[in-house]
Amino acid sequence: IVSELQLVDADQLAEMDVLDSEEFDGLRLAIRPASGDKCERCWTRSRSVGSYDLHPMICDRCHGVVSEMNLQEER
């Protein structure tokens, strides 16, 4: 699961641990954990987790889905 993706200039890669792609010449990847907390529904990391009182453990995207389904939080 990819939670976050950022394109950076080559000079910014000098500050990171980098992997060179075995399939695409010139493609270099720096992998690190995404910011935010893990959504209990979709498992992506998002800074929006914790933003909703009725569903504090889900992200923006999942909140939209759950809201449309009219589900209540289990207590």
HELIX and SHEET records of a PDB file:
HELIX    1   1 ALA A   10  LEU A   13  1                                   4    
HELIX    2   2 ASP A   60  MET A   69  1                                  10    
SHEET    1   A 2 LEU A  19  ASP A  20  0                                        
SHEET    2   A 2 ARG A  28  LEU A  29 -1                                        
SHEET    1   B 2 ASP A  37  LYS A  38  0                                        
SHEET    2   B 2 ARG A  45  SER A  46 -1                                        
END                                                                             
